[in-house]
């Protein structure tokens, strides 16, 4: 492919998962001869298992004063964003950060767990639950808590801590938010509306309110951890959540080369969609996304699937990917890092970019269901199918 000045390239990777912080921990994951064991919290939220937050010294990226106004979800996002800026060589560049655009994929923010628990417990004893809820909203909800946990406060804190003060946009809404954040950053750089953008999201799995939300549709796996592709719905829905922060620095090729930046990979295409999934409509939508993938060779392409683990949906995603991208090794990365909802798509791009740049032969995360990778990949396809709604595909290539 001929190089173009407005090619969208990845020049900074900031990632935190249960395996650790930063690119080195994840290069070790991607380069191991056999898959590293996932790091799990099995007792605290039983019967649910989660991929837990690693040990983090927040002060490496966030001053103590700023830490006090954030909960872990915001700390994680700000920390991962700082890692990406450091990796891109922009952290201390006042001019670069001052003109950098920021796009964040966010959830609903943290909640007052004590109030949530009170409402759930008391509502079990009442039949007039709508009246009861209104009563509690008047007496228990603190407006200051709500204002402190608005979804766009993650972007605000990134701007405050890291001085990223170009345009700012926040997408809210499960996996679709992560897909839209990446797609928007890509489109703006491709169109010449932006030269460099910090984009990503964060998700904390170790929250009772999140567990309650997902269990509301019986989506969680219960009992022991199982490999991603082996979950069949017989022990809960199949999802096992993971705490993840993932941010990328995307630049135009012209901007990146002018400052001598290291380019991990080229983002060739990204597309998102949503709609009814009945009667094969999900597969039809996925099949028409990113036609650029049709020309890729199975010999040097790897597929990173962000499959949620939700049993039936995950099997449909796997079947489609296996048929459309026949012969390409498939890696369901939620089996290793957990499912991270808003952060899932950015995390997939981060892992794929690291793998391509390092020439890694990525071990099978589920050896019983994933074929070995014959050699280093020059291309990667990243998919994410939201556990309720939203689908996305992206294509990465090695920098020529």
HUMO-V181941 format. One record per pair of residues at least 6 apart in sequence whose C-alpha atoms are under 7 Angstrom apart, sorted by sequence separation. I is the first residue (numbers start at 0). GAP is how many residues later the second one is. D is the distance in Angstrom with one decimal. If there is no record, write none. Layout:
i=I gap=GAP d=D
i=I gap=GAP d=D
This chain:
i=14 gap=6 d=6.2
i=15 gap=6 d=6.1
i=18 gap=6 d=6.5
i=28 gap=6 d=7.0
i=84 gap=6 d=4.8
i=89 gap=6 d=6.5
i=122 gap=6 d=6.0
i=157 gap=6 d=6.7
i=158 gap=6 d=5.7
i=170 gap=6 d=5.0
i=187 gap=6 d=5.5
i=188 gap=6 d=5.7
i=213 gap=6 d=6.5
i=231 gap=6 d=6.9
i=307 gap=6 d=6.5
i=363 gap=6 d=5.6
i=384 gap=6 d=4.4
i=14 gap=7 d=5.2
i=28 gap=7 d=6.2
i=41 gap=7 d=4.9
i=89 gap=7 d=6.8
i=230 gap=7 d=5.5
i=306 gap=7 d=5.5
i=363 gap=7 d=6.8
i=383 gap=7 d=5.7
i=384 gap=7 d=6.5
i=13 gap=8 d=5.8
i=14 gap=8 d=6.6
i=40 gap=8 d=5.8
i=41 gap=8 d=6.9
i=66 gap=8 d=6.8
i=363 gap=8 d=6.3
i=383 gap=8 d=5.2
i=13 gap=9 d=6.9
i=39 gap=9 d=6.7
i=40 gap=9 d=5.4
i=362 gap=9 d=6.9
i=382 gap=9 d=5.7
i=383 gap=9 d=6.6
i=12 gap=10 d=6.9
i=39 gap=10 d=5.7
i=40 gap=10 d=6.2
i=170 gap=10 d=6.5
i=306 gap=10 d=7.0
i=382 gap=10 d=4.5
i=39 gap=11 d=4.5
i=40 gap=11 d=5.7
i=361 gap=11 d=6.6
i=381 gap=11 d=5.6
i=382 gap=11 d=6.6
i=38 gap=12 d=5.8
i=39 gap=12 d=5.6
i=184 gap=12 d=6.6
i=222 gap=12 d=7.0
i=360 gap=12 d=5.8
i=381 gap=12 d=5.1
i=38 gap=13 d=6.6
i=221 gap=13 d=5.4
i=380 gap=13 d=5.7
i=381 gap=13 d=6.4
i=220 gap=14 d=5.8
i=221 gap=14 d=5.3
i=360 gap=14 d=5.7
i=380 gap=14 d=4.7
i=220 gap=15 d=4.4
i=360 gap=15 d=5.2
i=379 gap=15 d=5.7
i=380 gap=15 d=6.5
i=219 gap=16 d=5.5
i=220 gap=16 d=5.2
i=359 gap=16 d=5.4
i=379 gap=16 d=5.1
i=61 gap=17 d=6.9
i=181 gap=17 d=6.6
i=218 gap=17 d=6.4
i=219 gap=17 d=4.8
i=220 gap=17 d=4.1
i=358 gap=17 d=4.7
i=378 gap=17 d=5.5
i=379 gap=17 d=6.5
i=60 gap=18 d=5.5
i=151 gap=18 d=5.8
i=180 gap=18 d=6.6
i=217 gap=18 d=6.4
i=218 gap=18 d=3.9
i=219 gap=18 d=5.4
i=220 gap=18 d=5.2
i=270 gap=18 d=6.3
i=358 gap=18 d=6.5
i=378 gap=18 d=4.3
i=217 gap=19 d=5.6
i=218 gap=19 d=6.2
i=219 gap=19 d=4.6
i=220 gap=19 d=5.9
i=270 gap=19 d=6.3
i=377 gap=19 d=5.7
i=378 gap=19 d=6.3
i=18 gap=20 d=6.6
i=218 gap=20 d=5.8
i=219 gap=20 d=6.2
i=269 gap=20 d=6.5
i=377 gap=20 d=5.1
i=17 gap=21 d=5.5
i=57 gap=21 d=6.9
i=60 gap=21 d=5.9
i=268 gap=21 d=6.2
i=355 gap=21 d=5.9
i=177 gap=22 d=6.8
i=355 gap=22 d=6.0
i=177 gap=23 d=6.8
i=355 gap=23 d=7.0
i=114 gap=25 d=6.6
i=302 gap=25 d=6.6
i=304 gap=25 d=7.0
i=306 gap=25 d=6.4
i=301 gap=26 d=5.5
i=302 gap=26 d=6.2
i=303 gap=26 d=6.1
i=304 gap=26 d=5.9
i=305 gap=26 d=6.1
i=307 gap=26 d=6.7
i=300 gap=27 d=6.0
i=301 gap=27 d=5.3
i=302 gap=27 d=4.8
i=303 gap=27 d=4.9
i=304 gap=27 d=4.7
i=305 gap=27 d=6.1
i=306 gap=27 d=6.6
i=301 gap=28 d=6.3
i=302 gap=28 d=6.1
i=303 gap=28 d=6.0
i=304 gap=28 d=6.4
i=305 gap=28 d=6.1
i=351 gap=28 d=6.3
i=297 gap=29 d=5.5
i=303 gap=29 d=6.6
i=335 gap=29 d=6.3
i=297 gap=30 d=4.8
i=334 gap=30 d=6.4
i=307 gap=31 d=5.6
i=332 gap=32 d=7.0
i=17 gap=33 d=5.8
i=330 gap=33 d=6.4
i=331 gap=33 d=6.8
i=348 gap=33 d=6.6
i=17 gap=34 d=5.3
i=19 gap=34 d=5.5
i=330 gap=34 d=6.4
i=347 gap=34 d=6.2
i=17 gap=35 d=5.4
i=18 gap=35 d=6.8
i=16 gap=36 d=6.6
i=17 gap=36 d=5.2
i=204 gap=36 d=5.6
i=16 gap=37 d=6.8
i=204 gap=37 d=5.3
i=282 gap=37 d=6.5
i=204 gap=38 d=4.8
i=305 gap=38 d=6.4
i=109 gap=39 d=6.0
i=203 gap=39 d=4.4
i=305 gap=39 d=6.8
i=330 gap=39 d=6.7
i=344 gap=39 d=6.0
i=108 gap=40 d=5.0
i=202 gap=40 d=5.5
i=203 gap=40 d=6.6
i=329 gap=40 d=5.9
i=108 gap=41 d=6.1
i=202 gap=41 d=5.4
i=328 gap=41 d=6.8
i=356 gap=41 d=6.7
i=108 gap=42 d=5.5
i=201 gap=42 d=5.7
i=202 gap=42 d=6.3
i=305 gap=42 d=6.6
i=328 gap=42 d=5.6
i=355 gap=42 d=6.1
i=107 gap=43 d=5.6
i=201 gap=43 d=4.1
i=328 gap=43 d=6.6
i=106 gap=44 d=6.2
i=200 gap=44 d=6.0
i=201 gap=44 d=6.3
i=303 gap=44 d=6.5
i=328 gap=44 d=5.8
i=105 gap=45 d=5.8
i=200 gap=45 d=5.7
i=199 gap=46 d=5.5
i=200 gap=46 d=6.3
i=199 gap=47 d=4.1
i=198 gap=48 d=5.5
i=199 gap=48 d=6.2
i=197 gap=49 d=6.8
i=198 gap=49 d=5.4
i=197 gap=50 d=5.8
i=198 gap=50 d=6.5
i=103 gap=51 d=6.3
i=197 gap=51 d=4.7
i=196 gap=52 d=5.7
i=197 gap=52 d=6.4
i=195 gap=53 d=7.0
i=196 gap=53 d=5.2
i=195 gap=54 d=5.6
i=196 gap=54 d=6.4
i=195 gap=55 d=4.2
i=194 gap=56 d=5.5
i=195 gap=56 d=6.6
i=194 gap=57 d=5.4
i=194 gap=60 d=6.2
i=21 gap=61 d=6.6
i=188 gap=62 d=7.0
i=188 gap=63 d=6.0
i=15 gap=64 d=6.4
i=99 gap=64 d=5.9
i=101 gap=64 d=6.8
i=105 gap=64 d=6.8
i=14 gap=65 d=5.6
i=97 gap=65 d=6.3
i=99 gap=65 d=6.4
i=100 gap=65 d=4.5
i=101 gap=65 d=6.2
i=102 gap=65 d=5.9
i=103 gap=65 d=6.4
i=104 gap=65 d=5.9
i=105 gap=65 d=6.1
i=106 gap=65 d=5.6
i=13 gap=66 d=4.9
i=96 gap=66 d=6.0
i=97 gap=66 d=5.3
i=98 gap=66 d=6.3
i=99 gap=66 d=4.8
i=100 gap=66 d=4.8
i=101 gap=66 d=4.7
i=102 gap=66 d=4.9
i=103 gap=66 d=4.7
i=104 gap=66 d=4.9
i=105 gap=66 d=5.0
i=106 gap=66 d=6.1
i=13 gap=67 d=6.1
i=96 gap=67 d=4.6
i=97 gap=67 d=4.8
i=98 gap=67 d=4.7
i=100 gap=67 d=6.1
i=101 gap=67 d=6.4
i=102 gap=67 d=5.7
i=103 gap=67 d=6.2
i=104 gap=67 d=5.9
i=106 gap=67 d=6.5
i=96 gap=68 d=6.6
i=97 gap=68 d=5.8
i=13 gap=69 d=4.5
i=238 gap=69 d=5.9
i=239 gap=69 d=6.9
i=13 gap=70 d=3.9
i=238 gap=70 d=4.5
i=12 gap=71 d=4.5
i=105 gap=71 d=6.9
i=237 gap=71 d=5.0
i=238 gap=71 d=5.0
i=11 gap=72 d=4.8
i=104 gap=72 d=5.0
i=237 gap=72 d=4.5
i=11 gap=73 d=6.3
i=104 gap=73 d=5.0
i=236 gap=73 d=5.4
i=237 gap=73 d=5.2
i=12 gap=74 d=6.2
i=236 gap=74 d=6.1
i=11 gap=75 d=5.0
i=301 gap=75 d=6.2
i=11 gap=76 d=4.2
i=104 gap=76 d=6.0
i=299 gap=76 d=6.7
i=300 gap=76 d=5.1
i=10 gap=77 d=5.3
i=76 gap=77 d=6.8
i=103 gap=77 d=6.3
i=299 gap=77 d=4.4
i=300 gap=77 d=6.1
i=301 gap=77 d=6.5
i=302 gap=77 d=5.6
i=303 gap=77 d=6.1
i=304 gap=77 d=5.9
i=305 gap=77 d=5.6
i=306 gap=77 d=6.0
i=309 gap=77 d=6.6
i=102 gap=78 d=5.8
i=230 gap=78 d=6.9
i=232 gap=78 d=5.3
i=299 gap=78 d=5.4
i=300 gap=78 d=4.6
i=301 gap=78 d=4.8
i=302 gap=78 d=4.7
i=303 gap=78 d=4.8
i=304 gap=78 d=4.9
i=305 gap=78 d=4.5
i=306 gap=78 d=6.0
i=307 gap=78 d=6.9
i=77 gap=79 d=6.9
i=231 gap=79 d=5.1
i=299 gap=79 d=6.4
i=300 gap=79 d=5.3
i=301 gap=79 d=6.4
i=302 gap=79 d=5.9
i=303 gap=79 d=6.4
i=304 gap=79 d=6.3
i=305 gap=79 d=6.9
i=307 gap=79 d=5.9
i=73 gap=80 d=5.4
i=77 gap=80 d=5.3
i=81 gap=80 d=6.9
i=230 gap=80 d=5.7
i=227 gap=81 d=5.8
i=182 gap=87 d=5.7
i=182 gap=88 d=6.2
i=264 gap=88 d=5.6
i=263 gap=89 d=5.7
i=263 gap=90 d=6.7
i=218 gap=91 d=6.2
i=264 gap=91 d=7.0
i=179 gap=92 d=6.7
i=264 gap=92 d=6.6
i=178 gap=93 d=6.1
i=263 gap=93 d=5.2
i=100 gap=95 d=6.5
i=101 gap=95 d=5.6
i=102 gap=95 d=6.3
i=103 gap=95 d=5.7
i=104 gap=95 d=6.0
i=105 gap=95 d=6.0
i=241 gap=95 d=5.8
i=99 gap=96 d=5.6
i=100 gap=96 d=4.5
i=101 gap=96 d=4.9
i=102 gap=96 d=4.7
i=103 gap=96 d=5.3
i=104 gap=96 d=4.7
i=105 gap=96 d=6.9
i=112 gap=96 d=6.8
i=241 gap=96 d=3.9
i=243 gap=96 d=5.9
i=99 gap=97 d=5.5
i=100 gap=97 d=6.2
i=101 gap=97 d=5.9
i=102 gap=97 d=6.8
i=103 gap=97 d=5.6
i=240 gap=97 d=4.8
i=241 gap=97 d=5.1
i=242 gap=97 d=6.2
i=245 gap=97 d=6.1
i=99 gap=98 d=7.0
i=239 gap=98 d=5.7
i=240 gap=98 d=4.5
i=241 gap=98 d=5.3
i=244 gap=98 d=6.4
i=61 gap=99 d=6.7
i=239 gap=99 d=6.1
i=240 gap=99 d=6.0
i=243 gap=99 d=6.5
i=246 gap=99 d=6.6
i=245 gap=100 d=5.8
i=245 gap=101 d=5.2
i=247 gap=102 d=7.0
i=292 gap=102 d=6.7
i=289 gap=103 d=6.7
i=227 gap=104 d=6.9
i=288 gap=104 d=6.7
i=289 gap=104 d=7.0
i=227 gap=106 d=6.9
i=227 gap=107 d=4.8
i=226 gap=108 d=5.8
i=273 gap=115 d=6.1
i=273 gap=116 d=4.5
i=272 gap=117 d=5.9
i=273 gap=117 d=5.9
i=272 gap=118 d=5.4
i=271 gap=119 d=5.6
i=272 gap=119 d=6.5
i=271 gap=120 d=4.2
i=270 gap=121 d=5.6
i=271 gap=121 d=6.6
i=270 gap=122 d=5.6
i=269 gap=123 d=5.7
i=270 gap=123 d=6.5
i=76 gap=124 d=6.2
i=269 gap=124 d=4.1
i=76 gap=125 d=4.9
i=268 gap=125 d=5.4
i=269 gap=125 d=6.5
i=75 gap=126 d=6.3
i=268 gap=126 d=5.3
i=267 gap=127 d=5.5
i=266 gap=128 d=6.1
i=267 gap=128 d=5.6
i=72 gap=129 d=6.5
i=266 gap=129 d=4.7
i=267 gap=129 d=6.8
i=72 gap=130 d=6.2
i=265 gap=130 d=5.5
i=266 gap=130 d=6.6
i=72 gap=131 d=5.6
i=264 gap=131 d=6.2
i=265 gap=131 d=5.2
i=264 gap=132 d=5.6
i=265 gap=132 d=6.2
i=264 gap=133 d=4.8
i=265 gap=133 d=5.8
i=264 gap=134 d=5.2
i=263 gap=135 d=7.0
i=262 gap=136 d=6.7
i=202 gap=137 d=5.7
i=202 gap=138 d=6.9
i=227 gap=138 d=7.0
i=202 gap=139 d=6.6
i=226 gap=139 d=5.9
i=201 gap=140 d=6.7
i=202 gap=140 d=6.1
i=228 gap=140 d=6.7
i=200 gap=141 d=6.1
i=201 gap=141 d=5.2
i=200 gap=142 d=4.7
i=199 gap=143 d=6.7
i=199 gap=146 d=5.6
i=51 gap=154 d=6.9
i=49 gap=155 d=6.5
i=49 gap=156 d=7.0
i=87 gap=161 d=6.8
i=83 gap=163 d=6.0
i=83 gap=164 d=5.8
i=84 gap=164 d=6.9
i=177 gap=164 d=4.9
i=79 gap=165 d=5.5
i=83 gap=165 d=6.3
i=176 gap=165 d=5.8
i=177 gap=165 d=5.9
i=79 gap=166 d=5.9
i=80 gap=166 d=5.3
i=174 gap=166 d=4.8
i=177 gap=166 d=6.9
i=178 gap=166 d=6.0
i=79 gap=167 d=5.9
i=173 gap=167 d=5.3
i=174 gap=167 d=4.5
i=177 gap=167 d=5.6
i=76 gap=168 d=5.6
i=173 gap=168 d=4.9
i=177 gap=168 d=6.4
i=75 gap=169 d=5.9
i=174 gap=169 d=6.7
i=47 gap=173 d=6.6
i=87 gap=173 d=7.0
i=47 gap=174 d=5.1
i=46 gap=175 d=5.3
i=47 gap=175 d=6.3
i=48 gap=175 d=7.0
i=46 gap=176 d=5.3
i=48 gap=176 d=6.6
i=7 gap=178 d=6.5
i=7 gap=181 d=6.5
i=7 gap=182 d=6.5
i=5 gap=183 d=6.7
i=6 gap=183 d=6.5
i=5 gap=184 d=5.4
i=5 gap=186 d=6.9
i=49 gap=190 d=5.8
i=50 gap=190 d=6.3
i=51 gap=190 d=6.2
i=52 gap=190 d=5.5
i=48 gap=191 d=6.4
i=49 gap=191 d=5.2
i=50 gap=191 d=4.3
i=51 gap=191 d=5.6
i=49 gap=192 d=5.6
i=50 gap=192 d=6.1
i=175 gap=210 d=6.7
i=174 gap=211 d=5.1
i=178 gap=213 d=5.8
i=175 gap=214 d=4.8
i=174 gap=215 d=6.4
i=175 gap=215 d=6.8
i=17 gap=225 d=6.8
i=16 gap=226 d=6.1
i=16 gap=227 d=4.7
i=15 gap=228 d=5.5
i=16 gap=228 d=6.8
i=15 gap=229 d=5.0
i=14 gap=230 d=5.6
i=15 gap=230 d=6.5
i=14 gap=231 d=4.4
i=13 gap=232 d=5.7
i=14 gap=232 d=6.4
i=13 gap=233 d=5.1
i=12 gap=234 d=6.2
i=13 gap=234 d=6.2
i=12 gap=235 d=4.9
i=106 gap=235 d=6.7
i=11 gap=236 d=5.4
i=12 gap=236 d=6.7
i=105 gap=236 d=6.2
i=11 gap=237 d=4.6
i=104 gap=237 d=5.7
i=9 gap=238 d=6.8
i=10 gap=238 d=5.6
i=104 gap=238 d=7.0
i=9 gap=239 d=5.9
i=10 gap=239 d=6.2
i=9 gap=240 d=4.8
i=10 gap=240 d=7.0
i=8 gap=241 d=5.6
i=9 gap=241 d=6.5
i=7 gap=242 d=6.5
i=8 gap=242 d=5.4
i=7 gap=243 d=5.7
i=8 gap=243 d=6.1
i=7 gap=244 d=4.9
i=8 gap=244 d=6.0
i=6 gap=245 d=5.5
i=7 gap=245 d=6.1
i=5 gap=246 d=4.9
i=6 gap=246 d=5.2
i=4 gap=247 d=6.6
i=5 gap=247 d=5.7
i=4 gap=248 d=5.2
i=5 gap=248 d=6.5
i=4 gap=249 d=4.7
i=10 gap=250 d=6.5
i=10 gap=251 d=5.8
i=10 gap=252 d=4.8
i=9 gap=253 d=5.8
i=10 gap=253 d=5.8
i=8 gap=254 d=6.4
i=9 gap=254 d=5.5
i=9 gap=255 d=5.6
i=8 gap=256 d=5.9
i=9 gap=256 d=6.3
i=8 gap=257 d=4.4
i=7 gap=258 d=5.9
i=8 gap=258 d=5.7
i=7 gap=259 d=5.4
i=50 gap=286 d=6.2
i=50 gap=287 d=5.6
i=37 gap=298 d=5.2
i=37 gap=299 d=6.6
i=17 gap=319 d=6.1
i=16 gap=320 d=6.1
i=29 gap=325 d=6.3
i=26 gap=327 d=6.7
i=34 gap=328 d=5.4
i=30 gap=329 d=5.3
i=33 gap=329 d=5.4
i=34 gap=329 d=6.1
i=29 gap=330 d=6.4
i=30 gap=330 d=6.1
i=32 gap=330 d=6.1
i=34 gap=330 d=5.4
i=30 gap=331 d=5.7
i=31 gap=331 d=6.4
i=29 gap=332 d=4.9
i=29 gap=333 d=6.7
i=12 gap=337 d=6.1
